[in-house]
Amino acid sequence: MTNDRDPDLERRRFSDAAMVLPFAGVFLLMPPFIQIFATDSALAGIPLIVLYLFAVWFALILIAWRLAGPLRRAMQTAPHSTSETAPPEA
């Protein structure tokens, strides 16, 4: 099977995911959403809200780390829109 995809598809996919990640983090850390976990329950003696906050924080860092490598590679192989000649002297 031939690859008929757009050559910039991978770069755009990772770029879009990197742009959505902060918005997802803001949504998950907004007070109305956090209040769902603001209960008196605890897991292993740790309040549920604290576990939720650290889990979201850790997940955001992990996802950003996983996106960084492929995004960096995709950006390095992306065609440059500017020429590689020296800028004109003024």
C-alpha positions in Angstrom: 0.0 0.0 0.0 1.4 3.4 -0.9 1.5 6.3 1.5 -0.8 9.0 0.0 -0.8 11.1 3.1 0.2 14.7 3.3 3.9 14.9 4.3 3.2 17.5 6.9 0.5 15.4 8.6 2.7 14.0 11.3 4.1 17.5 12.1 0.6 19.0 12.2 -0.8 16.2 14.3 1.9 16.6 17.0 1.7 20.4 16.8 -2.1 20.3 17.3 -1.8 17.9 20.2 0.8 20.2 21.8 -1.5 23.1 21.4 -4.5 21.3 22.9 -2.6 20.0 26.0 -2.5 23.3 27.9 -6.2 23.8 27.4 -6.9 20.3 28.6 -4.8 21.0 31.7 -6.7 24.2 32.4 -10.0 22.5 32.0 -9.0 19.6 34.3 -7.7 22.1 37.0 -10.7 24.5 36.9 -12.4 24.7 40.3 -15.8 23.4 39.1 -14.2 20.3 37.8 -11.9 19.9 40.9 -14.9 20.2 43.2 -16.0 16.7 42.0 -13.0 15.3 43.9 -13.4 17.6 46.9 -14.9 15.0 49.3 -13.9 13.7 52.7 -12.8 10.4 51.2 -9.2 9.4 51.2 -7.1 6.7 49.6 -4.2 5.3 51.7 -4.7 8.3 54.0 -4.2 10.9 51.2 -7.2 13.1 50.5 -8.8 12.3 47.1 -8.4 15.9 45.8 -4.7 15.9 46.5 -4.3 12.6 44.6 -6.3 14.0 41.7 -4.3 17.2 41.5 -1.0 15.4 41.5 -2.3 12.8 39.0 -3.4 15.5 36.6 -0.1 17.3 37.0 1.9 14.2 36.5 -0.2 13.2 33.4 0.3 16.6 31.8 4.1 16.4 32.3 4.2 12.9 31.0 2.1 13.7 27.9 4.2 16.8 27.2 7.4 14.7 27.5 6.0 12.1 25.1 5.0 14.8 22.6 8.3 16.6 22.8 10.5 14.0 21.0 8.3 13.3 18.0 7.4 17.0 17.7 11.1 18.0 17.7 11.9 15.4 15.0 8.9 16.5 12.9 9.9 20.1 13.2 13.5 19.4 12.2 12.4 17.5 9.0 9.8 20.1 8.1 10.6 22.2 5.0 11.8 25.6 5.8 9.9 28.5 4.3 12.8 30.8 4.3 15.9 30.4 2.2 19.2 29.5 3.8 21.0 32.5 2.3 22.2 35.4 4.4 19.7 38.2 5.0 20.3 41.3 2.8 22.5 44.0 4.3 20.8 47.3 5.1 
